[in-house]
Amino acid sequence: MYGRLVEIENLDPSKREEALQNIRETVIPALQELEGFAGFISLADLDNRRARSIVLWETRENAEAAERQMASRREEMVSRMGATVRSADLYEAPIVEVRAGVHA
């Protein structure tokens, strides 16, 4: 399994709900349509105006294909929110343990 860690900086706390809605209604459904999508985790630190997302993929090839399709969309969405993408690095995920059905 592989995980892409997306680091976002300079978040506008007043746009939090709009961003979360966009992730739930647009981003995750788009990712679910891509081959090998295995999960999405969003982490937020509003005090420091930053967020991290981890997108899980079954294979490196799935992750790389998704990045080719989604990178420009991610940049556009983040910039519309007034934030910036600091990095979007791919890591091997040798251990992934998540309880199914757990939602925030």
N, C-alpha and C positions, 0 to 999 in steps of 0.2 A: 504494500500500500504506500501511497505518496500523499503528501500534504503540501499545499501551497500556502505559505504564510504571507498575507497581504498586510502591510503596515501603512496606516493612514494617519496623517498629522493635521493639525490646525482645524480640528472639528469645530463647528459652530453649535454650541449646546442647544440653541433655539431651534435647530433643524433636526434634532434627535428623532422625534416621532416621524417626520417625513422620511428620514433615512431608513428607519426600521420598517416602515410600511413599504418602501421601495424594495428593500431586501426581501421581505416576505412575499410580496406580490409580483415582483419582476425578476429579481436576481435568482432566487432559489428555483422558481419554475423553469427559468432558462437553463440553469445548470442541470436540473433533473432530466432535461431532454438530451443531454450530452452523454455519449457512451462512457461508462466507467465511473460516473459520479457516485460517490459513496457517503458524502455528508458535508455539513457546513456548520461551523462554530463561529459565533461572533462574540468578541470581547471588547468592552468599552471602558475607558478611563476618562470620564468627562472632566475631572479636575485638571488633568493635564492635556485635555483636548486631543486625545488620540484614540484610535481603535485598531484592533487586530482581528483579522478573520483567518480561519483555517478552512481551506476547501480540500476535502479528502477525495482521492482518486484511486481506483483499483490498480492502475499501472502507470508507469512513467509516461508511456505513449499517450494514454488517455489525458493525463495532466498537460502534456505539451500541446496536444491537439486543441484542448479546451483553451489554453492560454492564447494560441493563435487566433481563436474565434472571439474570445472575451476581453482581451487586454484593452482594446480601444474603447469598448463599452464601459469598462470599469473606470478608465481615466475620465471619460466624459461624465459619468454619473458623479464621481467624486468631485470633479471640478465644479459641477453645477451646485454642489453643496458648499462650495467655498473652501474645500479641503484639498490636500495633496496626497498622492500615493508616494510614500517614501521608498517602498520596495515591494516586490512580489516574488519571493524566492521559493524554489521547490526543494523539499526535503524528503528523504525516505522516512517513512513512518513505520518502524519495525514493531511498535506496540501501539495498538489502538483499542481502547476499551471504553465503550459508551453504552449506557443502558438505553435500550430501545423505548421509544415513547416518552422520553423526558423532554419537555419543552418549557421554555421560560414564559 
